[in-house]
């Protein structure tokens, strides 16, 4: 059976109609995209400039002695500022400038709240100076001059500070001491990085030496302290001595 092919004029007509539909579809897509862009831009401008989503409340979450007044004043976030215009990173950086603050976070809570949260430094040791007793955290940051809380260890070293190697050696030794021994330490002394010692609350002295081989020394010292004596030397953990 023979089938007649479409006339050229029919094919041309269908092609013209297809092109017209394609142009119409493209115009609709461009129109919808343009309207969406305008709406998004208008919404962004509303959120950026208008008071509809502005800061009504600034809250504080802390875990220590800092007050909300101290922290929020440092954050510098003004009520009435559009929420999207609050520079949370800059505010967190300002709060982190408070010496007692170990970590600061600032985040938006839509529609109208900013939350400022801080984690405070925990004093591990203190050292004496003409100004008073300085509190220092486990990284060696000197963050306050005030009476030490109960259980904070006295640090004795020539130049206490975060960049001082002897200070860091003393802190390293405190960190690796067995918990049962650590709670008994009243003072840690580090005349040099290789001559760290810890004095317990009952007057016994643990001679640690350097911070090297601390894992082995930590295992030895607990057993050694069960023996009678005053000076317990684990500076050479293979040959510990008691005097």
C-alpha positions as CSV (number, residue, x, y, z in Angstrom):
1,X,0.0,0.0,0.0
2,X,1.3,3.5,-0.9
3,X,1.0,6.3,1.6
4,X,1.0,9.9,0.3
5,X,3.7,12.0,1.9
6,X,2.6,15.3,3.6
7,X,2.7,18.2,1.2
8,X,5.5,20.6,1.8
9,X,3.1,23.3,2.7
10,X,1.7,21.1,5.6
11,X,5.2,20.5,7.0
12,X,6.0,24.2,6.8
13,X,2.8,25.1,8.6
14,X,3.4,22.7,11.4
15,X,7.1,23.9,11.8
16,X,5.9,27.4,11.9
17,X,3.3,26.6,14.6
18,X,6.0,24.7,16.7
19,X,8.3,27.6,16.5
20,X,5.6,30.0,17.6
21,X,4.7,27.8,20.6
22,X,8.4,27.6,21.6
23,X,8.7,31.4,21.4
24,X,5.5,31.8,23.5
25,X,6.8,29.3,26.1
26,X,10.2,31.2,26.3
27,X,8.3,34.5,26.8
28,X,6.3,32.9,29.6
29,X,9.4,31.5,31.3
30,X,11.2,34.8,31.0
31,X,8.1,36.6,32.4
32,X,7.8,34.3,35.3
33,X,11.5,34.5,36.1
34,X,11.4,38.2,35.9
35,X,8.4,38.4,38.3
36,X,10.1,36.0,40.7
37,X,13.3,38.0,40.7
38,X,11.4,41.2,41.4
39,X,9.5,39.5,44.2
40,X,12.7,38.1,45.8
41,X,14.4,41.4,45.5
42,X,11.5,43.2,47.1
43,X,11.4,40.6,50.0
44,X,15.1,40.9,50.5
45,X,14.9,44.7,50.6
46,X,12.0,44.4,53.1
47,X,14.0,42.1,55.4
48,X,17.1,44.2,55.0
49,X,15.7,47.7,55.6
50,X,12.3,47.5,57.2
51,X,11.6,47.0,60.9
52,X,9.2,44.1,60.2
53,X,12.0,41.6,61.2
54,X,14.1,43.8,63.5
55,X,15.9,42.9,66.7
56,X,13.4,43.1,69.6
57,X,15.3,40.9,72.1
58,X,18.9,40.0,72.8
59,X,19.3,37.0,75.1
60,X,22.3,35.8,76.9
61,X,23.3,32.2,77.7
62,X,26.3,31.7,80.0
63,X,27.9,29.1,82.2
64,X,29.9,31.1,84.8
65,X,30.3,34.4,86.5
66,X,29.8,36.8,83.7
67,X,26.6,38.8,83.7
68,X,24.3,39.4,80.8
69,X,24.9,43.2,81.2
70,X,28.7,42.7,80.7
71,X,28.4,40.4,77.7
72,X,25.6,42.2,75.9
73,X,27.3,45.5,76.3
74,X,30.4,44.1,74.7
75,X,28.3,42.5,71.9
76,X,27.0,45.9,70.8
77,X,23.8,44.7,69.2
78,X,21.2,47.4,69.1
79,X,17.5,46.7,69.3
80,X,15.6,47.8,66.2
81,X,18.4,46.7,63.8
82,X,17.0,44.6,61.0
83,X,17.8,41.0,61.9
84,X,19.7,40.3,58.6
85,X,21.9,43.3,59.1
86,X,23.3,42.0,62.5
87,X,26.9,41.1,61.9
88,X,27.0,38.0,64.1
89,X,30.7,37.2,63.4
90,X,31.8,40.7,64.5
91,X,29.6,40.6,67.6
92,X,31.0,37.2,68.6
93,X,34.5,38.5,68.1
94,X,33.8,41.5,70.4
95,X,32.5,39.2,73.1
96,X,35.5,36.9,72.7
97,X,37.6,39.9,73.6
98,X,36.5,39.6,77.2
99,X,39.4,37.9,78.9
100,X,37.2,35.4,80.8
101,X,35.5,34.2,77.6
102,X,36.9,31.0,76.1
103,X,34.3,30.8,73.3
104,X,31.5,33.1,72.1
105,X,28.6,32.4,69.7
106,X,26.1,34.8,68.3
107,X,23.1,33.6,66.3
108,X,19.8,34.9,64.9
109,X,16.6,33.4,66.1
110,X,13.8,34.5,63.7
111,X,11.8,36.5,63.6
112,X,13.2,39.1,66.1
113,X,15.8,37.6,68.6
114,X,19.6,37.4,68.8
115,X,21.1,34.9,71.2
116,X,24.6,35.5,72.6
117,X,26.2,32.5,74.3
118,X,29.6,32.2,76.0
119,X,31.7,29.4,77.4
120,X,34.0,30.8,80.2
121,X,37.5,29.8,80.9
122,X,38.0,27.4,83.8
123,X,40.8,28.2,86.2
124,X,43.3,25.3,86.6
125,X,46.2,27.1,88.3
126,X,46.9,30.4,89.9
127,X,50.1,32.4,90.5
128,X,50.9,35.2,92.9
129,X,52.0,38.7,91.8
130,X,52.1,42.1,93.4
131,X,48.7,42.8,91.8
132,X,47.1,39.7,93.4
133,X,46.5,36.1,92.4
134,X,46.1,35.5,88.7
135,X,43.9,32.8,87.4
136,X,45.0,30.7,84.5
137,X,43.2,28.1,82.4
138,X,44.5,24.8,81.1
139,X,46.0,26.5,78.0
140,X,48.0,29.0,80.0
141,X,45.7,32.0,79.5
142,X,45.9,34.5,82.4
143,X,42.3,35.8,82.5
144,X,41.5,37.3,85.9
145,X,43.0,38.7,89.1
146,X,40.9,37.4,92.0
147,X,41.0,34.9,94.8
148,X,41.3,31.3,93.4
149,X,38.4,29.0,93.8
150,X,38.7,25.9,96.0
151,X,40.8,23.2,94.3
152,X,42.8,25.4,92.0
153,X,46.5,24.6,92.1
154,X,49.2,27.2,92.9
155,X,51.7,27.5,90.1
156,X,55.3,28.4,91.0
157,X,57.5,29.2,88.0
158,X,59.8,32.2,87.2
159,X,57.8,33.7,84.3
160,X,54.3,32.3,84.3
161,X,52.4,32.8,81.0
162,X,50.9,31.2,78.0
163,X,54.1,31.4,75.9
164,X,56.3,30.2,78.8
165,X,57.7,26.7,78.2
166,X,58.0,25.9,81.9
167,X,54.4,27.0,82.5
168,X,53.2,24.7,79.7
169,X,55.3,21.8,81.1
170,X,53.6,22.3,84.5
171,X,50.1,22.3,82.9
172,X,50.9,19.2,80.9
173,X,51.9,17.4,84.0
174,X,48.7,18.3,85.8
175,X,46.7,17.1,82.8
176,X,48.3,13.6,82.8
177,X,48.3,13.0,86.5
178,X,45.8,10.2,87.6
179,X,42.6,11.8,88.8
180,X,43.1,10.4,92.3
181,X,46.4,12.1,92.5
182,X,45.4,15.3,90.7
183,X,42.8,16.1,93.3
184,X,45.4,16.0,96.0
185,X,47.8,18.5,94.4
186,X,48.1,21.9,96.1
187,X,51.1,23.3,94.2
188,X,53.0,22.6,91.0
189,X,56.5,24.0,90.6
190,X,58.4,24.3,87.4
191,X,61.8,26.1,87.8
192,X,62.6,24.7,84.3
193,X,60.8,22.6,81.8
194,X,62.8,19.5,83.0
195,X,62.2,19.9,86.7
196,X,58.5,19.8,87.3
197,X,57.3,18.7,90.8
198,X,53.9,18.6,92.5
199,X,53.3,19.1,96.2
200,X,50.2,17.3,97.6
201,X,47.9,18.8,100.3
202,X,49.5,16.5,102.9
203,X,53.0,17.8,102.2
204,X,54.3,14.9,100.1
205,X,56.2,15.8,97.0
206,X,56.1,14.1,93.6
207,X,59.2,14.7,91.5
208,X,58.1,14.4,87.9
209,X,61.1,15.9,86.0
210,X,60.2,16.7,82.4
211,X,56.8,16.1,80.7
212,X,58.4,13.3,78.6
213,X,57.3,9.7,79.2
214,X,54.4,11.1,81.2
215,X,52.1,8.1,80.4
216,X,54.5,5.7,82.1
217,X,55.1,8.1,85.0
218,X,51.4,8.4,85.5
219,X,51.0,4.7,85.8
220,X,53.9,4.4,88.3
221,X,53.0,7.3,90.6
222,X,49.7,5.9,91.8
223,X,51.4,2.7,93.0
224,X,54.4,4.6,94.5
225,X,52.2,6.8,96.6
226,X,50.8,3.8,98.5
227,X,54.2,3.5,100.1
228,X,55.4,5.5,103.2
229,X,57.6,8.4,102.4
230,X,57.8,12.1,101.7
231,X,59.5,12.4,98.3
232,X,58.3,10.2,95.4
233,X,60.5,10.5,92.4
234,X,59.2,9.2,89.1
235,X,61.5,11.3,86.9
236,X,63.0,8.0,85.8
237,X,59.9,5.8,85.7
238,X,62.0,2.6,85.2
239,X,63.7,3.3,88.5
240,X,61.2,5.2,90.8
241,X,62.4,6.0,94.3
242,X,60.8,7.0,97.6
243,X,62.6,9.0,100.4
